Amino acid sequence: MTVQPQQAIDQTVLVYEDDPGAPPGVVPVRHPVPQLETQPFPTAITQTAPQPDSAGPGTPAFRYWVAADALSSASRMWGTLVPSGTQWVPSVGRVLTVHLDEGIDLNAFYTRRGLEFFHRTVAGVEVFSAQSPEIVRHEMGHAVLDALRPQLWNAAMHEADAVHEAFGDISALLTALQMESLRVTVLTETQGNLELSSRVSRVAEQLGWAIRQLTPDRVDPDCLRNMSNNFFYRDPVQLPPVGPASMLSSGPHSFSRVFSGAFLKIVAGIFRQQPAQDQAALAKAAEIAGQLLVDAVVAAPVVSAYYAQLAGHMIAADQRRFGGAHGQSLRSAFVRHGILSLEAATSITVAEVARRGAGLAEAMPGGSDDQGLTTVTVQGMAYGIKGPLALSAPGEVRRFGVAGSDPAGGSLRPADPEQVATSYLEDLLRRGRVDVPQEYRSDTAVVDDNPARFKTHEITRSEATEGLALVRRCFA
């Protein structure tokens, strides 16, 4: 593995500031040479660093510097927000390894070995996922969240996966808003109403365009996903596993839009509270929202209805850090997206936080993969799998008695851990995301062996349970 050499301070590289966009794309700009050893989240690209004055778009050198700049900027941004001592999960090691082109696909993955990016030619356009800063920062977000809350890696629940995808999109958003040029552009584009669709709310325009050429209804009409949305919370156990981009499903990328949509409204609400409505105020709003999210991720218990716990803990974090100054913006955003019911949002008072939130300020990131999880064993034969199958279900104790909105009024009752885990397993099998080795299949196994269907999970033998278990391979 080759790590880039130190470069002169006055050298620059040509990069994209955000997604290259659908053809014909955007114009690259010059940034200082990025430093991949940026702490606390150092990265290393497996190929040799090219000269800073290398050729522009369409070349391996350009793709290298775009990815390096995105990695470095994301590390700087998250480094200011995470608790001291946060580091990559042990299997990653000290440095997160990045592979810029692992073959043909319209995708990118975070595994606990590193980040993997791909390419594919669509309608005569060669699309490299590593050439999109938004995609790189999204995948970096998976790794950062894994460092903060490794328990989510194997948690058998829809909302854990969806939080990972939302966190990735938020990573792209917050890193973009570190740049003054993009803040000015967004304020001009939205005329100060940051809830509107903008250059930074639209995630992965080019990849979205490429996928749309092949399956038109799979993604949004102008990007992969848009954080400017009004998707309303439903218990994912009650949602279909797949569907067009225009509807909500339990699939992690689809369901993530409920939380990321609320987060964009939180940034917009905090921005409206700032004394000045300028680019500096937008930077401050993004920083505050990001800090509240990190605090909540570290403190919130891993339970079913996880979205609601994160929302409650963001409100509690605001009370601790800022005296509740942004409570209205938080409550409004979470209620508008149904993540909190009206009664839940109003129940998180200063007194309630003091009574139930003892020790939140001392919460630390990390922990073991199984901390906060409980093992649920299901009969594998019901799913065409030989023998009992262990699932890691959410098992912590709720700190706040909050839940999402019931469209008919009041609060939804969270599903029990076993129902959450089995629904999650069934959805993975319906989507063809589980690799079931031949020796574990019964005669009635229902397995998608299409090599084009990437497997995010596998059935493997577990020493801990002395039987079969569902384990994660990657976040895709």
LOSE-715499 format. One record per residue (C-alpha): x negated, y, z negated; residue in three letters. Coordinates in pm, whole numbers, padded with zeros to 5 digits, always signed. Example, Ala and Ser with C-alpha at 12.3 -4.5 7.8 and 13.67 -1.06 7.14 Angstrom:
// LOSE-715499
-01230-00450-00780ALA
-01367-00106-00714SER
***
This chain:
// LOSE-715499
+00000+00000+00000MET
-00137+00341+00094THR
-00050+00651-00105VAL
-00082+00988+00070GLN
-00404+01181-00001PRO
-00408+01521-00169GLN
-00345+01796+00086GLN
-00445+02159+00086ALA
-00189+02383-00082ILE
-00143+02599+00227ASP
-00056+02304+00454GLN
+00303+02243+00563THR
+00499+01967+00733VAL
+00798+01974+00965LEU
+01111+01822+00804VAL
+01489+01830+00799TYR
+01635+02000+00492GLU
+01947+01787+00503ASP
+02100+01531+00738ASP
+01990+01555+01105PRO
+02360+01562+01194GLY
+02553+01419+01486ALA
+02394+01482+01826PRO
+02254+01729+01919PRO
+02159+01769+01551GLY
+01992+02044+01349VAL
+01662+02227+01376VAL
+01375+02112+01151PRO
+01195+02356+00921VAL
+00855+02373+00751ARG
+00806+02274+00388HIS
+00489+02244+00177PRO
+00322+01902+00193VAL
+00522+01684-00051PRO
+00356+01501-00338GLN
+00489+01148-00384LEU
+00339+01114-00732GLU
+00597+01363-00860THR
+00691+01266-01215GLN
+00885+01112-01379PRO
+00986+00918-01068PHE
+00676+00857-00851PRO
+00719+00688-00514THR
+00490+00538-00252ALA
+00564+00490+00118ILE
+00411+00170+00250THR
+00265+00324+00567GLN
-00039+00551+00578THR
+00033+00921+00546ALA
-00007+01093+00886PRO
-00166+01432+00934GLN
+00058+01719+00822PRO
+00044+01878+01168ASP
+00174+01565+01340SER
+00442+01563+01610ALA
+00808+01652+01552GLY
+01144+01468+01564PRO
+01149+01124+01720GLY
+00803+01026+01596THR
+00697+00798+01307PRO
+00495+01085+01161ALA
+00801+01310+01144PHE
+01008+01036+00981ARG
+00735+00985+00723TYR
+00729+01349+00617TRP
+01109+01381+00613VAL
+01132+01083+00379ALA
+00837+01198+00165ALA
+00986+01547+00128ASP
+01327+01403+00032ALA
+01174+01164-00224LEU
+00958+01433-00382SER
+01241+01687-00403SER
+01481+01433-00556ALA
+01220+01335-00816SER
+01166+01700-00909ARG
+01538+01763-00938MET
+01621+01459-01152TRP
+01303+01503-01355GLY
+01439+01828-01502THR
+01762+01658-01613LEU
+01681+01309-01747VAL
+01570+01242-02105PRO
+01199+01246-02177SER
+01041+00905-02128GLY
+01280+00789-01856THR
+01106+00563-01606GLN
+01184+00310-01335TRP
+01324-00028-01444VAL
+01043-00276-01518PRO
+01087-00481-01199SER
+01024-00169-00988VAL
+00697-00099-01167GLY
+00532+00237-01219ARG
+00594+00348-00860VAL
+00902+00296-00643LEU
+00796+00142-00311THR
+00962+00276+00005VAL
+00988+00089+00338HIS
+01085+00329+00616LEU
+01186+00076+00882ASP
+01279-00280+00790GLU
+01455-00366+01115GLY
+01781-00315+01301ILE
+02082-00199+01100ASP
+02287+00111+01029LEU
+02219+00106+00657ASN
+01979+00161+00369ALA
+01936-00035+00044PHE
+01806-00003-00308TYR
+01670-00327-00445THR
+01473-00360-00764ARG
+01167-00395-00545ARG
+01210-00057-00376GLY
+01403+00133-00109LEU
+01461-00012+00238GLU
+01564+00182+00549PHE
+01656+00069+00901PHE
+01721+00190+01255HIS
+01953+00119+01545ARG
+02014+00263+01891THR
+02375+00373+01941VAL
+02506+00538+02260ALA
+02149+00604+02367GLY
+02055+00773+02037VAL
+01797+00610+01809GLU
+01925+00651+01453VAL
+01678+00604+01167PHE
+01833+00611+00820SER
+01499+00724+00670ALA
+01510+01032+00893GLN
+01807+01164+00694SER
+01707+01340+00370PRO
+02062+01287+00244GLU
+02037+00910+00285ILE
+01692+00900+00124VAL
+01814+01109-00171ARG
+02124+00891-00200HIS
+01914+00574-00226GLU
+01683+00748-00473MET
+01995+00821-00677GLY
+02061+00447-00710HIS
+01712+00396-00850ALA
+01745+00688-01094VAL
+02082+00565-01222LEU
+01935+00217-01262ASP
+01659+00369-01475ALA
+01918+00550-01689LEU
+02172+00266-01715ARG
+02031-00073-01604PRO
+02336-00245-01754GLN
+02534-00138-01446LEU
+02317-00355-01218TRP
+02498-00682-01287ASN
+02821-00544-01435ALA
+03109-00724-01264ALA
+03342-00426-01228MET
+03444-00205-00939HIS
+03383+00121-01123GLU
+03019+00039-01199ALA
+02950-00005-00827ASP
+03150+00305-00737ALA
+02966+00518-00995VAL
+02640+00403-00836HIS
+02760+00518-00493GLU
+02899+00845-00629ALA
+02573+00909-00816PHE
+02384+00856-00489GLY
+02599+01113-00307ASP
+02565+01351-00603ILE
+02187+01302-00584SER
+02197+01420-00223ALA
+02417+01717-00315LEU
+02220+01838-00616LEU
+01884+01802-00442THR
+02011+02000-00142ALA
+02132+02275-00375LEU
+01776+02312-00505GLN
+01698+02488-00175MET
+01785+02857-00153GLU
+01833+02837+00224SER
+02104+02570+00188LEU
+02272+02752-00099ARG
+02300+03065+00117VAL
+02430+02858+00411THR
+02695+02685+00199VAL
+02819+03007+00040LEU
+02854+03160+00384THR
+03021+02851+00530GLU
+03277+02821+00249THR
+03307+03195+00175GLN
+03232+03109-00186GLY
+03498+02837-00221ASN
+03269+02543-00283LEU
+03555+02295-00293GLU
+03579+02324+00085LEU
+03400+02095+00327SER
+03045+02215+00390SER
+02703+02117+00509ARG
+02621+01969+00168VAL
+02958+01807+00089SER
+02942+01606+00411ARG
+02715+01307+00354VAL
+02513+01146+00635ALA
+02667+01306+00943GLU
+02438+01127+01188GLN
+02484+00779+01040LEU
+02857+00846+01023GLY
+02857+00941+01390TRP
+02672+00620+01482ALA
+02908+00396+01284ILE
+03207+00577+01433ARG
+03093+00483+01785GLN
+03127+00115+01685LEU
+03418+00116+01436THR
+03600+00451+01457PRO
+03818+00420+01145ASP
+03546+00297+00909ARG
+03405+00641+00821VAL
+03520+01003+00803ASP
+03569+01192+01132PRO
+03264+01417+01080ASP
+03033+01227+00842CYS
+02990+00905+00647LEU
+03174+01039+00339ARG
+03289+01385+00233ASN
+03281+01495-00130MET
+03540+01757-00038SER
+03842+01530-00079ASN
+04157+01480-00287ASN
+04155+01105-00345PHE
+04351+01027-00661PHE
+04249+00760-00910TYR
+04410+00418-00897ARG
+04306+00119-01104ASP
+04076-00055-00851PRO
+04213-00391-00962VAL
+04536-00285-00788GLN
+04372-00161-00465LEU
+04301-00356-00143PRO
+03936-00458-00100PRO
+03898-00288+00240VAL
+04072-00023+00448GLY
+04015+00266+00687PRO
+03830+00576+00565ALA
+04158+00764+00542SER
+04279+00547+00253MET
+04141+00445-00084LEU
+04022+00089-00137SER
+03835-00088-00416SER
+03521-00102-00200GLY
+03242+00088-00379PRO
+03180+00346-00106HIS
+03550+00417-00068SER
+03632+00428-00440PHE
+03323+00641-00515SER
+03494+00934-00343ARG
+03731+00978-00638VAL
+03443+01058-00873PHE
+03221+01248-00626SER
+03523+01455-00523GLY
+03581+01552-00886ALA
+03211+01633-00928PHE
+03213+01876-00635LEU
+03511+02054-00794LYS
+03317+02070-01123ILE
+03025+02243-00949VAL
+03272+02480-00782ALA
+03447+02554-01112GLY
+03126+02622-01303ILE
+03010+02845-01016PHE
+03330+03051-01043ARG
+03248+03109-01411GLN
+02910+03265-01335GLN
+02880+03645-01373PRO
+02751+03679-01016ALA
+02875+03483-00716GLN
+02540+03447-00539ASP
+02296+03172-00448GLN
+02120+03192-00786ALA
+02453+03135-00961ALA
+02515+02831-00742LEU
+02177+02689-00842ALA
+02270+02736-01208LYS
+02611+02571-01162ALA
+02454+02268-00994ALA
+02198+02235-01273GLU
+02464+02249-01546ILE
+02688+01993-01372ALA
+02392+01760-01315GLY
+02284+01784-01679GLN
+02633+01702-01804LEU
+02649+01401-01573LEU
+02314+01265-01694VAL
+02416+01311-02058ASP
+02740+01123-01993ALA
+02574+00837-01804VAL
+02332+00777-02091VAL
+02601+00795-02362ALA
+02917+00644-02210ALA
+02992+00280-02302PRO
+03019+00025-02022VAL
+03389-00055-02026VAL
+03676-00104-01785SER
+03818+00236-01681ALA
+03453+00348-01679TYR
+03535+00663-01481TYR
+03746+00793-01770ALA
+03469+00729-02022GLN
+03218+00918-01809LEU
+03463+01206-01776ALA
+03523+01214-02150GLY
+03152+01211-02221HIS
+03087+01495-01975MET
+03342+01705-02166ILE
+03178+01602-02494ALA
+02832+01687-02358ALA
+02956+02030-02258ASP
+03080+02088-02611GLN
+02742+01991-02755ARG
+02523+02178-02509ARG
+02732+02478-02413PHE
+02996+02509-02683GLY
+03265+02386-02444GLY
+03211+02678-02203ALA
+03286+02462-01897HIS
+03564+02252-02043GLY
+03834+02404-01824GLN
+03640+02329-01505SER
+03574+01972-01618LEU
+03928+01898-01729ARG
+04081+02051-01418SER
+03859+01848-01181ALA
+03914+01518-01359PHE
+04290+01569-01386VAL
+04321+01672-01020ARG
+04158+01343-00919HIS
+04348+01136-01178GLY
+04029+01023-01353ILE
+04180+01157-01674LEU
+04549+01176-01744SER
+04679+01506-01877LEU
+04712+01365-02226GLU
+04362+01217-02208ALA
+04206+01543-02091ALA
+04364+01744-02370THR
+04276+01485-02637SER
+03900+01545-02617ILE
+03887+01832-02865THR
+03594+01959-03069VAL
+03729+01773-03370ALA
+03770+01450-03171GLU
+03415+01470-03039VAL
+03286+01528-03390ALA
+03489+01233-03522ARG
+03416+00982-03244ARG
+03101+01114-03084GLY
+02857+01072-03368ALA
+02517+00976-03236GLY
+02584+01081-02877LEU
+02304+01335-02881ALA
+02058+01063-02982GLU
+02161+00821-02705ALA
+01863+00705-02503MET
+01843+00573-02147PRO
+01747+00222-02052GLY
+01814-00092-02253GLY
+01836-00448-02127SER
+02044-00552-01827ASP
+02294-00741-02041ASP
+02329-00481-02318GLN
+02694-00385-02348GLY
+02810-00671-02123LEU
+02997-00985-02219THR
+02988-01316-02034THR
+03315-01430-01880VAL
+03321-01785-01741THR
+03562-01868-01462VAL
+03639-02197-01290GLN
+03426-02184-00978GLY
+03638-02440-00792MET
+03914-02179-00765ALA
+03673-01991-00537TYR
+03522-02289-00356GLY
+03217-02297-00586ILE
+03104-02610-00768LYS
+03117-02579-01144GLY
+03183-02296-01391PRO
+03065-01950-01286LEU
+02940-01681-01530ALA
+03027-01315-01469LEU
+02891-01015-01661SER
+03202-00827-01768ALA
+03217-00483-01933PRO
+03210-00541-02307GLY
+03122-00230-02505GLU
+03355-00052-02747VAL
+03536+00256-02615ARG
+03427+00574-02785ARG
+03713+00787-02654PHE
+04065+00652-02612GLY
+04107+00799-02265VAL
+04224+00659-01932ALA
+04322+00760-01583GLY
+04655+00901-01471SER
+04955+00687-01398ASP
+05122+00848-01092PRO
+05455+00791-01267ALA
+05334+00989-01567GLY
+05113+00934-01870GLY
+04804+00715-01881SER
+04720+00386-01716LEU
+04638+00098-01944ARG
+04285-00024-01864PRO
+04264-00381-01739ALA
+04103-00635-01972ASP
+03739-00733-01905PRO
+03821-01080-01767GLU
+04073-00938-01520GLN
+03824-00670-01414VAL
+03547-00927-01358ALA
+03756-01182-01169THR
+03912-00915-00949SER
+03562-00790-00872TYR
+03441-01139-00777LEU
+03741-01199-00552GLU
+03690-00867-00373ASP
+03323-00949-00310LEU
+03423-01283-00159LEU
+03696-01121+00051ARG
+03443-00873+00188ARG
+03190-01148+00257GLY
+02926-00996+00028ARG
+02826-01308-00168VAL
+02557-01554-00061ASP
+02667-01899-00179VAL
+02392-02159-00123PRO
+02513-02478+00043GLN
+02451-02692-00265GLU
+02695-02480-00468TYR
+02980-02490-00214ARG
+03278-02720-00251SER
+03453-02873+00049ASP
+03705-02587+00039THR
+03453-02302+00011ALA
+03552-01974+00176VAL
+03218-01819+00270VAL
+03134-01558+00533ASP
+02816-01687+00702ASP
+02803-01407+00959ASN
+02434-01301+00956PRO
+02540-00944+01032ALA
+02728-00930+00698ARG
+02469-00821+00444PHE
+02497-00991+00107LYS
+02480-00767-00198THR
+02519-01059-00442HIS
+02431-01425-00470GLU
+02535-01730-00669ILE
+02234-01870-00849THR
+02154-02098-01140ARG
+02117-01910-01466SER
+01886-02018-01749GLU
+02084-01804-01993ALA
+02417-01978-01927THR
+02275-02311-01808GLU
+02511-02294-01517GLY
+02592-02080-01215LEU
+02609-01700-01230ALA
+02689-01408-01002LEU
+02386-01176-00972VAL
+02315-00865-00771ARG
+02058-00839-00492ARG
+02090-00472-00402CYS
+02304-00164-00373PHE
+02384-00103-00006ALA
***
